[in-house]
Amino acid sequence: MGKNTKVVAIDGWVIIDKPVGIGSTPVVSKVKKSLNAQKVGHAGTLDPFASGILPIALGLGTKTIQFIQDAEKEYVFTLEFGKTTDTLDTEGIVTQTSDMIPTKQQILDILPRFIGEITQIPPAYSAIKIDGKRAYDLARQGQDFDIPERKVLIKDLQFIEWESSKSAVFKVICGKGTYVRTLGADIAKSLGSVGYLTSLRRTRVGVYDLKNALTLAKFQEITHKYTEIDDLVLSIESSLDGIPVLTVADKKAGKFQSGQSFGGSHLAEYANYDLLVISTTTHIYGFGRVVDGMLKPVRVFNKPVLKKEN
């Protein structure tokens, strides 16, 4: 496929295990170029310091990005105690040191404080917008600014092992918007120390984990050699795990696609769902919601997506 210049319409997801040293945007560009894909997007930014799962949507798969962006995520990170940096990782300059290195038991004792809904102040070197400008741009310019605190959900947080006398490995399962660098720094602070991340690896985004992933190098190798890419692309349905499916007849699917609402006695059982996948036995047409006994379109694909098994 490396020599093919024809733009290809591909619908689905490719899961890349992003290496350290490259950002999400260049990875997406490489995937798009390798597949000659018409439309691509990604769910969940990873900067060059971090590695791991980067879900990339292709074609109509971009219509389902929000469901992966909003899904829970799992990270493994290494926190070094005794010093911290302005970026809260190895790419910054040291701003503070401490002689306090906690014991394993001290760490275990404080971890429950960080499980559940917690408050964070995102780091200065983050993509959050302050008056229309990215925080990391303002930080690099040496400007002073405040970032408002936010509430995030930590579903699980575990101490895994000591990597060295000062560095501990953790695993966290968290909700959307969690800053793992901040979590690490806050853990160290709660123990009377300071800390920064020396590694950060995302091991899962929603239903996608390392079992689904290809390294960027392997992906490029395969796409360069072969024109058949079906075995690389996961179906759109794979990103919709957990969203109820309402199967309708072809005629009603046609109405749905044209933006029309319709009723039916069987719709009452779907009234309590915020969102439904609307499909026939063979194709997915988009998303809808039952309101006052009527199925109303929420998002309609411009063409039906053929169902397939992963």
N, C-alpha and C positions, 0 to 999 in steps of 0.2 A: 504493500500500500504506500510505501514511501515515495514511489515514483508517480503515483496516481494524482492528477491535478483536479479531477472532478470533485465538486463539493457533494458530499453524501448526506442524505437525510437519515439519521440514526436516532432511534428513540430508546431511552433507557438510562442506565447508570453504569459508570466505570468506577471502581474503587481502587485508588492509588495509595500505596504505602509511601508517603512523601519522605524523602531523605532530609537530613539536616543540611543547611546551607543554601536552600532555595525556597522562595516564597510560594504561596498558593497560586498567584496569578501566572508566573512563568510556567508552572506545572500544567495549569489549565491550557495555556497556549500550546505547549508541547503535545498534549493529548489531542487538541483540536487539529493541529498540523498533522499528527500521525494518522488520524482517522479521516482527514479532510472533511471534518464534520461541519454541518451547516450552522448549528447553534449549540453552545455549551454554557455551563455555569457551574458553580460549586457551592457546597453547603458546609459552611464553617471554615473560616480562615485559619491557616497555620502560618506563622511567620518563619523566617529561615532558622531560628533557634530550635524550633520544635520539629518533631518527626511524627509520622503515623498516618492514621486514616484520613484521607481527603476524598470524600464522595464527589464525583463529577457527573453532572447531569447532561444528557445529550438530547437534542431535539425537544420533543414533548415532555421528556423527563424534567425539563426546567420548570414545567408547570407544577411539579411536586416538590420543588426545593424547600418550600416553607415547612413541609412536614419533617424533613430531615434536619433542617436548621433548628426546629423547636424540640427535637428529640433529646433524650438524655445522652450524655457523653461520659466516656471513661478514660481516665488518664493515669499513667504511671509517671511519677516524677521523683527526682533526687533533690533533697534539700540539704544544703551545707550550712551548718551552724557556725557562728563566730564572726561572720562578716556579711555585709550586704552591699548592693550596688544601686546606682540610680535607675537601672532598668529591671532590677530584681532578678537578673540572670547573668550569665557569663559575658554578655556583650557590653555591659556597662562598666563604669569605673567605681571603685570601692568608695563608699561614703561613710561607713560606720563599721566598727569592730567591737567584739565582746569576748571576754574570757569564759563566758558561761556556755558550757556544752552540756545539754540535758542528758539524763539517763533514759534508757528505753522505758522504764516504768513511769518516769515523769511525762514522757511523750504519750504513753497509753492513757495516763490519767486525764490529760487535757483534751484528747481527741473528741470525746463526746460533746464538748462545747461547740464543735464545728459541724455537727451533724444536724440537719433540719434547715429551717430558714434562717440564714445569717445575713449580716450586713457587711458589705465590702465597699472600700473606696478603690476604684480601679487605678492601676498605676499610671503615672504621667506618660510613660511610653506605651500608649495604647491607641487604638483606632477611634476612640470616642471623640465625637465632635464637640468642640467648645466654640460657641458663636460661629458655627459654620466651618471651623478649621479643625483638622485632626490634632489630637492632644500630642502625639509624638512629634509633629512638625513644630508645635509651639515649644515643646521641651527642648528640641534640638536648637531652637533659636534662642534658648536661655530665658524665655518669658515665664513670668510667674502667673499661675492660674489655679483655680480650684476645680476639682472634679466632684460632683455630688455623689454621695453614697448611694448604694443600690442594694436591694434585697435579692439574694440568690438562694437556690435550693441545693443543699449538699445531701445526697441520698445515702451515701456510705463513704467512709474514710478509714483507711486501714494503714497501720505501720507494717511494712513488709520485712525489712531487714536493714542492718547497718551495712553501708557500702564501704565505709572507712570509719575511722575514729570520730570524725566530725560530720559525716554525710549519711543521711537516712533516706531509704526508699519508701515511698508511699503509693497507694492506689486510691483514687477518688472517683466516685460516680456522682455526677452533678447535673444540674439543669442548665437551661440556656442562660448565657450571659455571665457565667462564672469565670473569674480570672484566677487561674491556678497559681500564677506567680504571686498574686496578692495573698492567696490562701497560704502558701508556703511562708511568706514573710510574716503573716499574722500568727501562724503556729509558733514560729520562733519568738515573736514578740511576747506571746502569752506565757512563754517559758522563761522570760527574763533575758532573752538573748536576741540576736539578730540573725537573719538568714537570707539566702538567695538560692535560686534553682540552678543546678549544674546540668540538668537534663530534663526534658519534658517530651513525653511520647503519648499521643492519643491512640488508644487501642480499640475504641469503639465509638461509633456515632449511630445512635438508634439501633436499627437491625443490622447494620454493617460493621463487621469486625475484621480482624486480620485474616480470618479464613477466606473472606471475600476478596482480599486485596492482592494486587500485584505491585511489585516495586516499579518505580518509574523506568529503570533500566530494562527490566524484563518486559514491561509493556511495550516499550519502543522496539525492542528486539523482535517480539512477536508480530507487531503490526508492520514492521519493515519486511518481514519474510512472507507473510500470508495475507491474502485478500479476504478470507473468511473470518469475520470478527464476532459472530454470534456468540461464541463461547466466552468472549471477553465482556460482553455487555449484559448486565442484569436487567430484568424486565422492569417496567414502570411499576407493576404490581408489588415488586419487592420493597419499594419505598412506602407503600401504603399499609403495611402491616399494622393491625389494630384499628383501622378505620372500617366500620361496617360497610358491606357491599349490598346494594339494592339492585337486583337483577330485574330488568324490564323487557318487555317485548320490543321487537325491532321498530314497530310503528311509534310507540311511545318514546323510544330512544331518538327517533327522528324529530319528534316534537321538542324533546329536551335540547337537542343540538341546535335547534333553531331559536332557542331561548324561551320557549313556551312552558308554562306551568301546567300540570295536570293532576287530577285526583284519582282516588281509588280506595276501596275499603281496606285493602291490605296495608295502606300507608300508615295507619294509626300506630302500628307497632314500632314504627321508626321515628315517631314524633319527638322522642326524648334525646335523640342524637344530634349533636351540633353539626356534624358533617357526615355525608354518605358518599361512597364511591358509586357512581351510576354506570351500570354496564348491561350488556346483553350477555348471552352465553359465550360470545366470541370476542367482543370488543369492549373497551372502556371508553366512555363518552365524556367523563368529567366528574364534577362534584356538585351535590345538591343538598337541600335541607327541606324537611317537611314542616310547613307552617300552615296552621289552620286547615289541616287535612289535604293540603296541596303540596306536591313536590315542586320546589322552586330551584332553578339553576343557580349555582353559586359561581362556578367556573366551568366553562365548556371548552373542550379541546376543539381546535379548528378542523381536526380530522380524527375519527375514531382510532383508538390504539388497539392493535391486535393483541389479545392475551397470549402469553406464552409461559411455559414452565421454565424455571431456572434450573 
